[in-house]
Amino acid sequence: MGFPTADKIEEETQAQHLVWNQTLQYINSMTLKSAVELGIPDVLHRNGGRVSLSNLAAELSVPPNKTDCLRRLMRVLIHAGCFTSETNTDDKEPSYLLTPLSRLLVTDKVTGGSPFVRLQLDREILSAWQSLGAWFQGDERTPFSKAHGKEIFEIMGQSESLNDLFNAGMASDSSIVSKSLVEKHRDAFVGLKSIVDLGGGTGGLGLTVAEAFPWIKVTVFDLPHVVATAPKNTVVDFKGGNMFEHIPPSDAIVLKLICHDWNDEECVKILKQCKKAIPPAEEGGKVMILDIVVNSKTGDHKATETQLFFDMLMMVNSTGKEREEHEWEKIFFEAGFTSYKATHGFGVLSLIEVYP
């Protein structure tokens, strides 16, 4: 065999680069986690959104022999778009500035994204991914159950710390999504006098809806151990129960990122209970689903990648999946609904209004 051509060598070089890059993608996640754990966005926020390397190291109690390591950490985070930097002309020391991404990670913000980072990069959650390859050749329901011997929701019911972490992670994105919903699609709430926020956790979405539409009675319905930790208030009503057995009656049922946790058969069961709980379509009854419709952001590579990441997340941690529109349509009709309307534009999520 002769020596490979220049084109072949270049092809293999590029392939090697892609292998390296894909293999090391976890470094973006873990450096982001370390920034959240250290509280770097908070330090910048307290200092007006800008801080020098030396001041950052001092506020984080980083010893002098690790200051350069902190600079290298920030260099990776800057490349990922978490921060930006400027160099001081006098001493050549870098200063770091917040970006829209890192502003979202400031912990004193209601809409902060740091709880989501902490949840998804928690050691117990991440360990399930080590079982993904072996799971394909076994008979366990999920890689999570293969790794831990129990399903994720079973463990959350027994672990107060993981349950709190999960609720905080879900609440952090509820605020952003729900504000987008009530601002961009207020007409979806016209004529409604009551809604149930199904699987609403600590009530982030329910509270936003109740504040935007005070004439709507909002009930947050979730598992008893979840609503037991919900903050007490007079704006929404919290009820505990099992959505596979009963859902409180209301004009509309809202499901934010609920269906993707369950397989098609389980979703049909949930949707049938929803159908029992709402009035006929001519009386305004409907189900409002805020979830991912795969490929709804055609041409946006990052958005589609995020949707596919979520699909794998569901595969590893639950029996659920992210669905393309024809897959959504199939379970709607199997559950006895007659029509639906999908509206895209809530980040990587869509609003699907389903009618009995």
C-alpha positions in Angstrom: 0.0 0.0 0.0 1.3 3.4 -0.9 1.5 6.5 1.4 -1.9 8.1 1.8 -2.6 11.2 -0.3 -2.6 14.7 1.1 -6.4 14.8 0.9 -6.7 11.6 2.8 -4.4 12.8 5.5 -6.3 16.0 5.8 -9.6 14.1 6.1 -8.2 11.9 8.9 -6.8 14.9 10.7 -10.2 16.6 10.6 -11.9 13.4 11.8 -9.4 13.2 14.7 -10.2 16.8 15.6 -13.9 16.0 15.7 -13.4 12.9 17.8 -11.3 14.9 20.3 -13.9 17.7 20.3 -16.9 15.4 20.8 -15.1 13.4 23.5 -14.2 16.5 25.5 -17.5 18.3 25.2 -18.2 17.4 28.9 -15.5 20.0 29.8 -17.8 22.8 28.8 -20.5 21.4 31.2 -18.1 20.8 34.1 -16.4 24.2 33.9 -19.9 25.8 33.9 -20.8 23.7 36.9 -17.6 24.9 38.7 -18.5 28.5 37.9 -21.9 28.1 39.5 -20.5 26.3 42.5 -17.8 29.0 43.0 -20.4 31.7 42.5 -18.5 33.5 39.8 -21.6 35.1 38.2 -22.6 36.4 41.7 -19.2 38.0 42.3 -19.4 39.8 39.0 -22.9 40.9 39.7 -22.0 42.3 43.1 -19.2 44.3 41.4 -21.4 45.9 38.8 -20.9 43.2 36.2 -17.1 43.5 35.9 -14.2 42.3 38.1 -10.4 41.9 37.6 -8.7 38.5 37.9 -7.0 39.4 41.1 -10.2 40.7 42.7 -12.1 37.7 41.5 -9.5 35.4 43.0 -9.6 37.4 46.3 -13.4 37.2 46.6 -13.4 33.5 45.8 -10.6 32.9 48.4 -8.5 31.3 45.7 -4.9 30.9 46.9 -2.1 32.7 44.9 -0.7 29.5 43.5 -4.1 28.8 41.8 -4.8 32.2 40.4 -3.4 31.3 37.0 -5.6 28.2 37.1 -8.6 30.5 37.6 -7.5 32.5 34.6 -7.4 29.3 32.5 -10.9 28.3 33.8 -12.2 31.7 32.8 -10.6 31.4 29.4 -12.6 28.3 28.6 -15.8 29.9 30.0 -15.2 33.0 27.8 -14.7 30.8 24.7 -18.1 29.1 25.5 -19.8 32.5 25.8 -20.4 32.5 29.5 -18.3 35.6 30.1 -16.3 38.2 28.1 -13.0 39.8 29.0 -11.1 43.0 28.6 -7.4 43.6 29.4 -6.4 46.5 31.6 -3.9 48.7 29.7 -1.8 49.5 32.8 -1.0 46.1 34.2 -2.3 43.8 31.4 -4.5 42.1 33.9 -7.7 40.7 32.5 -11.1 41.8 33.7 -14.2 39.7 33.3 -17.7 40.8 32.4 -21.1 39.2 32.5 -22.9 38.1 29.3 -26.7 37.3 28.9 -25.8 33.7 29.7 -24.0 34.3 33.0 -26.5 36.9 34.0 -29.0 34.1 34.0 -26.8 32.2 36.5 -26.8 34.9 39.2 -28.4 33.2 42.1 -30.5 36.0 43.5 -32.5 36.2 40.3 -35.9 34.5 40.4 -35.3 33.5 36.8 -31.8 32.2 37.5 -30.6 29.1 35.6 -28.1 27.9 38.2 -30.5 25.4 39.8 -30.9 23.7 36.4 -27.1 23.5 36.1 -26.7 22.0 39.5 -29.5 19.5 38.9 -28.4 18.2 35.5 -24.7 18.0 36.5 -25.3 16.5 39.9 -23.1 13.5 40.6 -26.1 11.1 41.0 -27.7 12.3 37.8 -24.5 12.1 35.8 -23.6 8.6 36.9 -26.6 7.2 35.0 -24.9 8.1 31.7 -22.1 5.7 32.5 -24.7 2.9 32.1 -26.1 4.0 28.7 -24.1 1.6 26.5 -24.6 -1.4 28.7 -28.3 -0.5 29.1 -29.0 -1.1 25.4 -28.0 -4.8 25.8 -30.0 -5.3 29.1 -33.6 -5.3 30.2 -33.7 -2.5 32.7 -36.3 0.2 32.0 -33.8 3.1 32.0 -30.0 3.7 32.3 -30.8 5.5 35.6 -32.4 2.4 37.1 -29.5 0.3 35.8 -27.1 2.6 37.6 -29.1 3.1 40.8 -31.5 0.1 41.1 -34.5 2.4 41.3 -36.2 4.9 38.9 -35.4 8.6 39.3 -38.9 9.6 40.6 -38.8 6.8 43.2 -35.5 8.0 44.5 -36.7 11.6 44.6 -39.6 10.5 46.7 -37.1 9.1 49.2 -34.3 11.7 49.0 -35.2 15.1 50.3 -32.0 16.6 48.9 -32.5 15.3 45.4 -36.2 16.2 45.5 -35.3 19.8 46.5 -32.6 19.9 43.8 -35.2 18.7 41.2 -37.9 21.2 42.3 -35.4 24.1 42.2 -34.1 23.1 38.8 -37.7 22.9 37.3 -38.7 26.2 39.0 -35.8 28.0 37.6 -36.9 27.5 34.0 -40.6 27.8 34.8 -40.3 31.5 35.5 -38.7 32.3 32.1 -41.1 30.0 30.1 -44.2 31.1 31.9 -43.4 34.8 31.5 -42.9 34.2 27.8 -46.2 32.3 27.6 -48.3 35.0 29.3 -46.6 37.8 27.3 -46.5 36.2 23.8 -49.7 34.2 23.9 -52.2 35.9 26.2 -55.1 34.9 23.9 -54.6 31.3 25.0 -56.1 32.3 28.3 -59.1 34.2 27.0 -62.4 32.8 28.5 -60.7 30.6 31.0 -61.9 30.8 34.6 -59.8 27.9 36.0 -56.7 26.0 35.2 -54.7 23.1 36.7 -50.9 23.3 36.4 -50.3 19.6 36.2 -47.0 18.5 37.7 -46.4 22.1 38.5 -43.9 21.5 41.3 -43.5 24.5 43.6 -45.9 26.6 41.4 -43.6 28.8 39.3 -45.8 28.7 36.2 -49.0 28.7 38.2 -48.0 31.8 40.1 -47.1 33.7 37.0 -50.4 32.8 35.3 -52.4 33.8 38.5 -50.6 37.1 38.7 -51.1 37.9 35.0 -54.8 36.8 35.0 -56.1 37.3 38.5 -59.6 36.2 37.5 -58.3 32.6 36.8 -58.4 30.2 39.6 -55.1 28.3 39.5 -54.5 24.9 41.1 -51.1 23.3 41.1 -51.4 19.5 41.2 -48.4 17.3 41.9 -47.3 14.3 44.0 -47.9 14.8 47.7 -44.2 14.9 48.6 -43.7 17.7 46.0 -46.5 20.0 47.1 -45.5 19.4 50.7 -42.4 21.5 50.1 -44.3 24.3 48.1 -44.2 27.8 49.5 -47.5 28.8 51.2 -49.5 31.5 49.5 -53.0 32.6 48.9 -52.6 33.1 45.1 -52.7 29.4 44.0 -54.1 26.3 45.5 -51.8 23.3 45.9 -53.2 19.8 45.8 -51.4 16.4 46.0 -52.4 13.3 44.1 -51.6 10.9 41.2 -52.3 12.2 37.7 -52.7 8.7 36.4 -55.7 8.2 38.7 -57.4 11.6 38.9 -56.9 15.3 37.9 -59.0 18.1 39.5 -61.6 19.5 37.1 -60.9 22.9 35.4 -61.4 24.7 32.2 -57.9 23.9 31.0 -55.0 21.7 32.1 -51.4 23.0 31.6 -48.5 20.6 31.2 -45.1 22.1 31.1 -42.4 19.6 30.3 -44.5 16.8 31.7 -45.3 14.6 28.7 -41.6 14.2 27.7 -41.0 12.3 31.0 -43.3 9.5 29.9 -43.6 7.0 27.1 -46.5 7.1 24.6 -48.7 4.6 26.5 -48.2 6.5 29.7 -48.9 9.9 28.0 -52.1 8.6 26.6 -53.2 7.6 30.1 -52.3 11.1 31.4 -54.1 12.8 28.5 -57.2 10.6 29.0 -57.4 11.8 32.6 -57.0 15.4 31.4 -59.9 14.9 29.0 -62.1 13.7 31.8 -61.2 16.9 33.8 -62.1 19.5 31.2 -65.4 20.6 29.7 -66.2 20.0 26.0 -64.4 22.1 23.3 -67.4 24.2 22.7 -67.4 25.3 26.3 -63.7 26.2 26.1 -62.1 23.1 27.4 -58.6 22.3 26.3 -55.2 21.0 27.3 -52.2 23.4 27.0 -48.9 21.6 26.5 -45.6 23.4 26.8 -43.0 21.0 25.5 -40.5 20.3 22.8 -41.6 19.6 19.2 -38.4 18.2 17.6 -37.3 20.0 14.4 -39.7 22.9 15.1 -36.7 25.2 14.9 -35.7 24.2 11.4 -32.4 25.7 10.3 -31.3 26.6 13.9 -28.6 24.0 14.5 -28.1 24.9 18.2 -31.8 24.8 19.0 -32.2 21.4 17.3 -29.1 20.1 19.1 -30.6 21.2 22.4 -33.9 19.4 21.6 -31.9 16.2 20.8 -29.9 16.6 24.0 -33.2 16.7 25.9 -34.4 13.6 24.1 -31.3 11.7 25.3 -31.8 13.1 28.8 -35.3 11.6 28.8 -34.0 8.3 27.5 -31.4 8.1 30.3 -33.5 9.3 33.2 -37.0 8.2 32.4 -39.1 6.2 29.9 -40.0 9.5 28.1 -38.9 11.0 24.8 -39.1 14.3 22.8 -41.5 14.0 20.0 -41.8 15.3 16.4 -45.2 16.7 15.5 -46.6 13.6 14.0 -45.7 11.7 17.2 -47.6 14.2 19.3 -50.6 14.0 16.9 -50.7 10.2 17.3 -51.0 10.3 21.1 -53.5 13.1 21.0 -55.9 11.1 18.8 -55.3 7.9 20.8 -56.3 9.7 23.9 -59.6 10.8 22.3 -58.9 14.4 21.4 -60.1 15.7 18.0 -57.8 18.6 17.1 -54.8 20.6 18.2 -52.9 23.8 17.3 -49.1 24.2 17.7 -47.4 27.5 18.2 -43.6 27.6 18.1 -41.3 30.3 19.5 -40.9 29.7 23.2 -37.2 29.1 23.0 -36.8 25.5 22.0 -40.3 24.8 23.4 -43.7 25.0 21.6 -47.2 25.6 22.9 -49.7 22.9 21.8 -53.4 23.5 22.5 -55.3 20.3 22.4 -59.1 20.2 22.1 -61.5 17.4 23.1 
